Amino acid sequence: MADGIAYRSYAKINIYLDVLPRRRDGFHNIETIFQTVNLSDQLSFSKRRSGISMECSTSELDDGSSNLAYRAARLLQERTGTSQGVYIYLQKRIPIAAGLAGGSGNAAATLAALNYLWDLGLPPARLREYALELGSDVPYCLVGGTKGATRRGEELFTAPQVKPTWIILLHPPLAVSTSRIYNSPALLRNTARPFAGKTPSFRRALRALERSDWAGAVFNRMEGAVFKDYPHLSHARLRLLEEGCTAAAMSGSGPTLFGVCASRDHAYQVAERLSEYRSTVAYTVSQGIEQE
């Protein structure tokens, strides 16, 4: 068994995101279409006799018990009873708290890497179970690609697979509180009755994606509440459309915005024209994590 291993964890966008009424446990059910893009963090794992230590490339991110990668390692120790340890180094490239599931992807990569490095032999179903303990997005990040999801985002199903597509990501320099948006009076939830587990609007979005109709599929219910507080994000979304993006929306609870581009050249042209924003030109990928 190797003493070290390295993984990439990819960013996700929400092609579609709708918010349904609040559940009895206080959380909200959602309907979403996840998609990974090739913007990634890099994590290296080195086996140690005991303990967990971690370093990050940026001081903005905690490298202790509140970090999702650290928590994933600790969870595996607790659930499996292993006394083995690890040193984790995280090279952070995905913006933090940006609606791109960067932390969730780091956790997913840690579960997969340590399952191998510590020779735990856990089956995929058990890894998904542990992933859900860490967060609603983490089970998706284990697999990535194009996936539909319901409940809190953990009930995954196969969605129409998108063709390789160029995407531009805009990274406004602000943080948006997800809990604040969920509790905002400006968040108008979808109260339509689901049929066979999906609302009519979700079914329409899935059919649009099957036709490669990005304009018909892209939607984010949270935009109404976020744009009310941050109107310049609404302006940035309109700019993406004015520059010829087929569709544009916010990812998750933001603040990252994405635009669907016609080609690589088009994506770089949009980035140049919107140079006042930090941006990333990316393309869709079919996995959530990848061993290097």
LUMVEX-179858 format. One record per atom (N, C-alpha, C): residue in one letter; x, z, y. Coordinates in steps of 0.001 Angstrom, whole numbers, padded with zeros to 6 digits, always signed. Each point is the difference from the previous one (the first is absolute). Layout:
N
AXZY
...
//
This chain:
292
M+000843+000000-001194
M-000843+000000+001194
M+000880+000000+001245
A-000345-000831+000981
A+000794-000118+001225
A-000060+001282+000821
D+001049+000188+000845
D+000044+001156+000887
D-000569-000311+001373
G-000295-001269+000270
G-000540-000382+001296
G-000881-001227-000099
I-000899-000146+000968
I-000922-001128+000018
I-000475-000188+001438
A-000360-001231+000350
A-000474-000284+001358
A-001310-000784-000072
Y-000866+000261+000966
Y-001313-000654+000069
Y-000292-000446+001435
R-000802-001035+000121
R-000641-000363+001259
R-001456+000442-000078
S-000544+000471+001103
S-001445+000248+000073
S-000535-000818+001172
Y-001038-000795-000276
Y-000504-000966+000968
Y-001133+000571+000850
A-000089-000503+001224
A-001089+000384+000904
A-001296-000659-000449
K-001121+000636+000335
K-001302-000610-000282
K-000758-000220+001314
I-000849-001010-000029
I-000999-000179+001052
I-001376+000076-000652
N-001003+000278+000819
N-001387-000051-000474
N-000616-001298+000507
I-000180-000952-000903
I-000676-001239+000377
I-001416+000321+000467
Y-000618+000929-000701
Y-001375+000426+000290
Y-000040+001512-000122
L-000687+000657+000923
L-000146+001456-000074
L-001319+000410+000627
D-000877+000563-000818
D-001279+000497+000491
D-000116+001481-000354
V-000702+000721+000825
V-000180+001442-000177
V-001473+000267-000279
L-000270+000684-001105
L-001365+000343-000406
L-000288+001446+000418
P-001209+000485-000222
P-000331+001363+000438
P+000900+001065-000614
R+000075+001126+000681
R+000822+001133-000443
R-000507+000539-001336
R+000929+000366-000871
R-000336+000566-001302
R-000223+001505+000104
R-000512+000582-001071
R-000242+001448-000008
R+001280+000805+000120
D+001128-000582-000454
D+001266+000734+000083
D+000665-000149+001365
G-000676-000674+000938
G+000539-000146+001343
G+000772-001278+000229
F+000400-000669-001076
F+000696-001277+000121
F-001009-001138+000137
H+000500-001176+000328
H-000846-001185+000091
H+000305-000962-001149
N-001030-000623-000538
N+000223-001139-000861
N+000360-001195+000874
I+000860-000853-000523
I+000353-001222+000705
I-000145-001185-000946
E-000017-001178+000574
E+000123-001246-000745
E+001143-000760+000659
T+000953-000431-000785
T+001158-000641+000602
T+000593-001048-000923
I+000745-000910+000607
I+000839-000943-000728
I+001423+000246+000460
F+000834+000476-000916
F+001404+000267+000288
F+000830-001260-000246
Q+001081-000133+000751
Q+000969-001071-000240
Q+001381+000488+000409
T+000979-000172-000881
T+001374+000351+000354
T+000703-001191+000649
V+000939+000344+000904
V+000849-001000+000663
V+001449+000431-000169
N+000932-000912+000278
N+001383+000241-000418
N+000817+000886+000943
L-000606+000584+001010
L+000669+001057+000760
L+000149+001197-000934
S+001228+000508-000146
S+000198+001037-001028
S+000962+001086+000441
D-000180+001172-000606
D+000982+001077+000041
D+000851-000110-001259
Q+001212+000545+000076
Q+000881+000035-001167
Q+000309+001451-000356
L-000117+000313-001263
L+000273+001352-000471
L+001017-000062-001133
S+001016+000864+000068
S+000949+000130-001104
S-000108+001404-000578
F+000122+000076-001313
F-000180+001257-000731
F+001232+000237-000870
S+000613+001161+000156
S+001163+000377-000796
S-000316+001273-000761
K+000204-000044-001292
K-000334+001160-000829
K+000906+001184+000319
R-000591+001191+000062
R+000723+001252+000160
R-000431+000946-001127
R+000816+001005-000255
R-000329+000924-001081
R-001263+000785+000301
S-000213+000328+001269
S-001192+000761+000372
S-000258-000180+001488
G-001203+000375+000419
G-000337-000017+001419
G-000342-001382+000525
I-000604-000009+001171
I-000355-001240+000687
I+000605+000064+001397
S+000802-000994+000339
S+000510-000107+001366
S-000283-001417+000491
M-000190-000126+001301
M-000431-001278+000561
M+000581-000190+001383
E+000351-001245+000307
E+000420-000386+001344
E-000759-001256+000410
C-000261-000117+001309
C-000689-001171+000546
C+000876-000652+001063
S-000197-001286+000181
S+000791-000735+000979
S-000419+000306+001426
T-001161+000610+000185
T-000490+000330+001329
T-000349+001471+000105
S+000332+000597+001138
S-000316+001413+000208
S-001478+000210+000312
E-000742-001105+000214
E-001435+000120+000263
E-000765+000483-001227
L+000607-000176-001159
L-000702+000296-001252
L+000583+001244-000646
D-000865+000899-000427
D+000436+001210-000689
D+000583-000365-001359
D+001088+000670-000367
D+000590-000258-001314
D-000191+001184-000946
G-001004+000823+000311
G-000295+001164-000828
G-001352-000090-000662
S-000637+001139-000184
S-001180+000094-000852
S-001235-000709+000552
S+000003-000404+001266
S-001152-000740+000511
S+000146-001510-000191
N+001175-000444-000428
N+000217-001427-000239
N-000641-000388-001336
L-000734-001105+000004
L-000738-000384-001219
L+000921-000337-001168
A+001163-000568+000263
A+000935-000282-001095
A+000511+001312-000609
Y+000344+000950+000841
Y+000425+001316-000474
Y-001124+000660-000796
R-001227-000073+000531
R-001137+000604-000689
R-000255-000660-001354
A+000226-001316-000082
A-000182-000700-001280
A+001006+000496-001030
A+001244+000200+000406
A+001017+000521-000913
A-000355+001408-000457
R-000427+000832+000949
R-000376+001371-000340
R-001201+000017-000953
L-000969-000860+000249
L-001180-000061-000867
L+000389-000369-001429
L+000904-000965-000155
L+000437-000372-001349
L+000706+001159-000693
Q+000811+000728+000733
Q+000635+001174-000599
Q-001042+001003-000490
E-000984+000265+000856
E-001005+001008-000343
E-000879-000446-001160
R-000407-001274-000008
R-000934-000464-001028
R+000663-000218-001353
T+001287-000356+000005
T+000668-000308-001267
T+000870+001146-000495
G+000311+000953+000879
G+000849+001114-000395
G+001477-000337-000080
T+000392-001167+000491
T+001412-000360-000062
T+000806+000835+000990
S+001236+000318-000381
S+000890+000737+000899
S+000990-000937+000691
Q-000120-001299-000270
Q+000924-000960+000593
Q-000213-000085+001516
G+001052-000390+000698
G-000072-000108+001440
G+000325-001404+000479
V-000076-000184+001327
V+000237-001332+000559
V+000419+000121+001467
Y+000836-000952+000416
Y+000293-000208+001417
Y-000652-001317+000400
I-000803+000033+001059
I-000732-001185+000461
I+000503-000382+001383
Y+000335-001280+000169
Y+000313-000501+001340
Y-001030-001060+000368
L-000655+000188+001147
L-001047-000900+000453
L+000466-000780+001223
Q+000124-001308-000161
Q+000286-000899+001126
Q-001346-000484+000531
K-000392+000509+001165
K-001349-000227+000524
K-000039-001246+000874
R-000851-000948-000371
R-000217-001207+000807
R-001464-000163+000391
I-000905+000546-000798
I-001425-000060+000327
I-000276+001041+001080
P-000620-000382+001111
P-000301+000990+001047
P-000803+001174-000547
I+000259+001170+000572
I-000618+001242-000472
I-001381+000165+000633
A-000970+000486-000810
A-001365+000264+000482
A-000574-001212+000707
A+000088-001150-000669
A-000364-001265+000636
A-001148-000730-000686
G-000630+000626-001018
G-001070-000675-000726
G+000502-000961-001055
L+001291+000158-000417
L+000618-000917-000959
L+000325+000670-001338
A-000400+001252-000177
A+000198+000749-001260
A+001467+000105-000383
G+000880+000121+000996
G+001415+000125-000305
G+000308+001228-000828
G-000534+001148+000370
G+000235+001227-000754
G-000587-000058-001396
S-001182-000608-000118
S-000626-000136-001320
S+000834-000886-000913
G+000558-001069+000562
G+000875-000871-000792
G+001260+000712-000444
N+000571+000836+000879
N+001174+000794-000370
N-000322+000926-001168
A-001180+000616+000031
A-000415+000887-001092
A-000148-000771-001306
A-000616-001187+000081
A-000187-000818-001202
A+001345-000399-000602
A+000944-000410+000851
A+001322-000380-000487
A+000696+001191-000657
T-000166+001182+000564
T+000621+001204-000556
T-000554+000320-001377
L-001317-000102-000163
L-000603+000251-001316
L+000562-000954-001048
A+000049-001294+000342
A+000485-000994-000961
A+001486+000189-000290
A+000789+000241+001042
A+001449+000124-000175
A+000369+001220-000837
L-000638+001136+000297
L+000357+001220-000722
L-000572+000025-001418
N-001089-000702-000215
N-000495-000148-001373
N+001069-000648-000872
Y+000734-000964+000598
Y+001094-000658-000722
Y+001265+000846-000014
L+000399+000478+001192
L+001278+000693+000138
L+000028+001294-000810
W-001122+000694-000034
W-000079+001253-000751
W-000486-000221-001438
D-000213-001256-000373
D-000407-000346-001376
D-001247+000777-000430
L-001029-000027+000867
L-001214+000775-000254
L-000978-000719-000931
G+000025-001326-000004
G-000873-000768-000879
G-001477+000098+000332
L-000328+000220+001268
L-001409+000132+000386
L-000665-001375+000033
P-001193-000142-000586
P-000699-001288+000030
P-000565-000275+001387
P-000321-001266+000299
P-000537-000351+001320
P-001218+000823+000415
A-000886+000298-000955
A-001199+000771+000339
A+000363+001394+000501
R+001025+000624-000571
R+000404+001324+000440
R+000667-000075+001389
L+000786-001038+000225
L+000603-000171+001323
L-001069-000191+001071
R-001058-000747-000321
R-001100-000184+000956
R-000698+001329+000286
E-000140+000816-001019
E-000617+001323+000168
E+000818+000855+000965
Y+001315+000002-000180
Y+000867+000762+000895
Y+000001-000619+001399
A-000046-001326+000055
A-000007-000690+001293
A-001198+000435+000840
L-001152+000129-000635
L-001211+000380+000725
L+000109+001420+000555
E+000730+000855-000681
E+000201+001358+000533
E+000767-000025+001318
L+000793-001049+000201
L+000832-000093+001199
L-000712-000675+001162
G-001011-000825-000295
G-000724-000675+001080
G-000814-001162-000521
S-001049-000356+000743
S-000934-001027-000466
S+000630-001382-000100
D+001021-000291+000827
D+000640-001317-000024
D+001088-000120-001063
V+000480+001120-000524
V+001174-000038-000872
V-000266-000752-001311
P-001174+000161-000650
P-000238-000797-001212
P+000084-001504+000262
Y-000530-000446+001148
Y+000123-001420+000332
Y+001459-000400+000177
C+000779+000839+000663
C+001391-000348+000277
C+000831-000141-001278
L-000423+000615-001083
L+000689-000185-001279
L-000085-001448-000480
V-001085-000695+000372
V-000222-001354-000529
V+000112-001071+001080
G-000572+000234+001175
G+000084-000952+001097
G-000747-001290-000253
G+000338-001043+000772
G-000700-001271-000090
G-001346+000062+000697
T-000911-000858-000422
T-001348-000047+000574
T-000932+000807-000883
K-000541+001082+000531
K-000888+000859-000784
K-001165+000450+000868
G-001197+000008-000597
G-001140+000625+000633
G-000004+001474-000362
A-000619+000821+000859
A-000046+001432-000278
A-001251+000610+000596
T-000520+001014-000704
T-001171+000738+000469
T+000278+001495-000117
R-001052+000794+000173
R+000092+001461+000103
R+000954+000332+001146
R+001021+000813-000199
R+000934+000320+001092
R+001140-001010+000072
G-000104-001067-000786
G+001042-001009-000067
G+000752+000038-001312
E-000379+000942-000884
E+000727+000160-001252
E-000607-000785-001159
E-001274-000425+000133
E-000636-000784-001065
E+000333-001463+000237
L+000979-000513-000741
L+000519-001345+000228
L-000644-001005-000940
F-000131-001225+000483
F-000459-001091-000871
F+000676-001289+000451
T+000026-000984-000885
T+000652-001273+000318
T-000821-000770+001015
A+000631-000374+001089
A-000646-000804+001038
A+000535-001424-000091
P-000675-000959+000643
P+000544-001368+000031
P+001418+000006+000566
Q+000945-000570-000728
Q+001397+000052+000412
Q+000273-000981+001132
V+000636+000483+001048
V+000293-000874+001130
V+001210-000869-000322
K-000003-001200+000539
K+001176-000854-000109
K+001090+000572+000893
P+001277-000312-000290
P+001069+000494+000879
P-000299-000347+001461
T-000010+001007+000845
T-000450-000148+001384
T+000961+000711+000936
W+000298-000640+001131
W+000851+000611+001020
W-000849+000857+000933
I+000525+001158+000288
I-000703+001010+000795
I+000916+000464+001124
I-000537+000211+001186
I+000754+000686+001037
I-000591+001387+000191
L+000878+000990+000058
L-000396+001386+000232
L+000450+000398+001402
L-000908+000550+000780
L+000340+000568+001303
L+000018+001514-000121
H+001034+000620+000552
H+000197+001444-000136
H-000051+000673+001371
P-001189+000289+000523
P-000089+000705+001291
P+000628+001392-000105
P+000677+000459+001054
P+000722+001274-000052
P-000897+001204+000253
L-000904+000270-000934
L-000861+001175+000122
L-000424+000450-001388
A-000493+001215-000086
A-000495+000549-001264
A-001504+000214+000118
V-000722-000353-001042
V-001454+000173-000036
V-000333+001007-001094
S-000785+001005+000334
S-000402+001020-000971
S-001157-000529-000848
T+000248-000148-001293
T-001047-000496-000898
T-001197+000945-000025
S+000257+001307-000082
S-001109+000958-000053
S-000822-000054+001281
R+000657-000185+001130
R-000731-000095+001269
R-000921-001225+000007
I+000480-001114-000542
I-000818-001220-000024
I-001191+000182-000930
Y+000227+000621-001166
Y-001104+000233-000931
Y-001080+000889+000623
N+000398+000863+000915
N-000952+000915+000628
N-000483-000471+001370
S+000403-001193+000392
S-000371-000515+001317
S-001471-000411+000048
P-000731+000347+001056
P-001381-000460+000161
P-000092-001526+000105
A+001115-000639+000349
A+000006-001461+000143
A+000163-000731-001329
L+000238+000748-001091
L+000119-000630-001317
L-001392-000212-000576
L-000442-001244-000048
L-001327-000351-000508
L+000108-000357-001477
R-000414+000893-000847
R+000151-000192-001440
R-001004-001012-000543
N+000375-000629-001100
N-000883-000938-000682
N-000980+000786-000865
T-001279-000051+000350
T-001011+000773-000748
T-000775-000863-000991
A+000447-001253-000199
A-000685-000884-000958
A+000106+000575-001412
R-001046-000208-000782
R-000017+000522-001369
R+000863-000901-000907
P+000984+000571-000698
P+000818-000806-000912
P-000831-000506-001180
F+000329-001182-000469
F-000602-000556-001211
F+001123-000188-001009
A-000141+000635-001172
A+001048-000032-001035
A+001349+000398+000584
G-000045+001000+000873
G+001236+000583+000509
G+000592-000637+001234
K-000637-001060+000550
K+000553-000669+001177
K-001116-000324+000983
T+000264+000199+001283
T-000981-000362+001019
T-000019-001522+000178
P-001083-000549+000568
P-000074-001458+000205
P+001165-000550+000831
S+000415+000721+001038
S+001091-000514+000845
S+001324-000042-000762
F+000208+000952-000895
F+001219+000002-000814
F-000016-001188-000958
R-001147-000268-000585
R-000116-001149-000901
R+000282-001306+000750
R-000498-000104+001233
R+000247-001213+000796
R+001490-000173+000283
A+000676+001112+000306
A+001431-000070+000279
A+000780-000451-001236
L-000358+000522-001161
L+000681-000391-001237
L-000228-001478-000310
R-001219-000481+000245
R-000274-001426-000228
R+000793-000863+000987
A+000113+000464+001235
A+000779-000743+000996
A+001465-000078-000410
L+000537+001094-000501
L+001393+000006-000431
L+000216-000961-001162
E-000987-000078-000874
E+000082-000933-001126
E+000120-001442+000492
R-000585-000302+001161
R+000076-001349+000597
R+001208-000136+000916
S+000849+001009+000045
S+001136+000040+000931
S-000466-000053+001447
D-001196+000536+000254
D-000574+000048+001341
D+000373+001341+000625
W+001196+000043+000594
W+000477+001248+000573
W-000912+000497+001110
A-000488-000931+000816
A-000858+000402+001123
A-001265+000689-000492
G-000501-000412-001155
G-001202+000602-000565
G+000268+001297-000740
A+001258+000244-000354
A+000343+001186-000798
A+000533+001150+000845
V+000710-000301+001085
V+000696+001037+000775
V-000983+000801+000853
F+000085+001324-000133
F-000905+000899+000731
F+000549+001411-000092
N-000162+000782+001068
N+000385+001413-000036
N-001007+000811+000804
R-000783+000801-000678
R-001034+000815+000627
R+000589+001005+001001
M+001229+000442-000253
M+000593+001023+000853
M+000376-000513+001385
E+000065-001305+000157
E+000417-000551+001288
E-000874+000474+001153
G-001291+000103-000216
G-000897+000408+001074
G+000392+001329+000606
A+000299+000975-000872
A+000371+001331+000481
A+001407+000010+000589
V+000934-000710-000646
V+001382-000014+000486
V+000106-000748+001329
F-000644-001162+000081
F+000090-000809+001219
F-000662+000689+001193
K-000973+000870-000275
K-000618+000754+001095
K+001032+000905+000671
D+000850+000621-000804
D+001039+000882+000535
D+001230-000766+000475
Y+000273-001148-000644
Y+001209-000764+000309
Y-000384-001469+000243
P-000599-000298+001142
P-000492-001362+000244
P+001092-001061-000015
H+001245+000385+000248
H+001070-001002-000031
H+000227-000542-001412
L-000408+000762-001037
L+000088-000517-001373
L-001007-001123-000217
S-001178+000137+000586
S-001002-001070-000067
S+000536-001251+000683
H+000676+000180+001127
H+000593-001127+000722
H+001068-000684-000852
A+000817+000800-000688
A+001049-000568-000851
A-000606-000808-001147
R-001085+000498-000562
R-000677-000748-001070
R-000502-001348+000524
L-000594-000009+001198
L-000467-001258+000587
L+001162-000954+000255
R+001149+000545+000405
R+001168-000840+000229
R+000425-000708-001289
L-000067+000713-001126
L+000341-000621-001278
L-000912-001191-000293
L-001278+000167+000253
L-000951-001092-000226
L+000248-001150+000975
E+000312+000322+001246
E+000278-001037+000995
E+001249-000799-000347
E+000931+000617-000721
E+001217-000691-000412
E-000184-000772-001301
G-001245-000109-000465
G-000293-000862-001137
G-000050+000665-001353
C+000052+001345-000054
C-000138+000676-001298
C-001401-000259-000554
T-000066-000293-001282
T-001278-000273-000657
T-000925+001203+000083
A+000573+001180-000096
A-000749+001254+000086
A+000969+001076+000449
A-000530+001058+000584
A+000839+001112+000451
A-000807+001278-000053
A+000666+001095-000320
A-000680+001293-000093
A+001034+001112+000022
M-000496+001205+000097
M+000825+001195-000127
M+000132+000332-001481
S+001122+000581-000391
S+000175+000452-001376
S-000278+001491-000083
G-000848+000408-000922
G-000335+001411-000141
G-000566+000557+001284
S+000448+001189+000380
S-000433+000605+001260
S+000967-000329+001131
G+000874-000985-000236
G+000909-000475+001014
G+001220+000889+000157
P+000787-000345+001041
P-000279-001008+001018
P+000464-001409-000335
T+000632-000205-001185
T+000500-001333-000321
T-001127-001022-000028
L+000262-001159+000586
L-000911-001141-000034
L+000663-001121-000780
F-000794-000801-000687
F+000574-001138-000712
F-000765-001274+000344
G+000726-001100-000036
G-000598-001312+000192
G+000379-000901-001150
V-000954-000803-000455
V+000218-000932-001103
V+000475-001324+000584
C+001178-000439-000384
C+000626-001172+000605
C-000042-001211-000929
A+000116-001172+000615
A-000097-001248-000759
A+001280-000294-000778
S+001137+000504+000466
S+001286-000297-000619
S+001038+000995+000485
R+001184-000086-000577
R+001108+000836+000457
R+000331-000303+001454
D+000084-001279+000334
D+000322-000387+001372
D-001041+000528+000980
H-001264-000108-000389
H-001073+000499+000864
H+000148+001504+000226
A+000328+000739-001054
A+000150+001453+000122
A+001111+000348+000988
Y+001126-000712-000074
Y+001099+000280+000919
Y-000341-000431+001425
Q-000780-001052+000138
Q-000444-000414+001335
Q-000882+001076+000629
V-000925+000549-000803
V-000878+001058+000507
V+000838+001215+000397
A+000973+000361-000832
A+000860+001146+000316
A+000732-000213+001318
E+000461-001225+000227
E+000722-000296+001244
E-000932+000078+001202
R-001214-000505-000145
R-000945+000001+001112
R-000535+001401+000317
L+000000+000864-001011
L-000442+001381+000209
L+001214+000933-000018
S+001053-000407+000666
S+001274+000715-000058
S-000057+001388+000629
E-001088+000304+000753
E-000110+001350+000564
E-000300+001039-001080
Y-000379-000470-001201
Y-000278+000910-001113
Y+001144-000053-001002
R+000330+001141-000579
R+000850-000012-001184
R-000800-000651-001117
S+000614-000910-000719
S-000757-000723-001027
S+000856-000231-001240
T-000678-000305-001104
T+000644-000363-001260
T-000688-001247-000538
V+000786-001005-000343
V-000547-001161-000707
V+000160+000264-001489
A-001097-000092-000732
A+000006+000349-001419
A-000860-000995-000776
Y+000036+000127-001313
Y-000875-000816-000843
Y-000551+000854-001128
T-001094-000438-000565
T-000673+000775-001030
T+000818+000021-001292
V-000050+001135-000707
V+000689+000146-001278
V-000978+000544-001031
S+000383-000094-001256
S-000933+000330-001091
S+000289+001345-000644
Q+000922+000791+000571
Q+000292+001298-000566
Q+000059+001052+001096
G-000113+001270-000404
G+000055+001090+000959
G+001378+000624+000074
I+000684+000066-001150
I+001344+000527-000076
I+000806-000941-000874
E+001321+000037+000143
E+000840-000908-000772
E+001372+000634-000201
Q+000464-000002-001243
Q+001336+000496-000270
Q+001044-001008+000476
E+001019+000496+000665
E+001036-000896+000513
E+001084-000243-001050
//
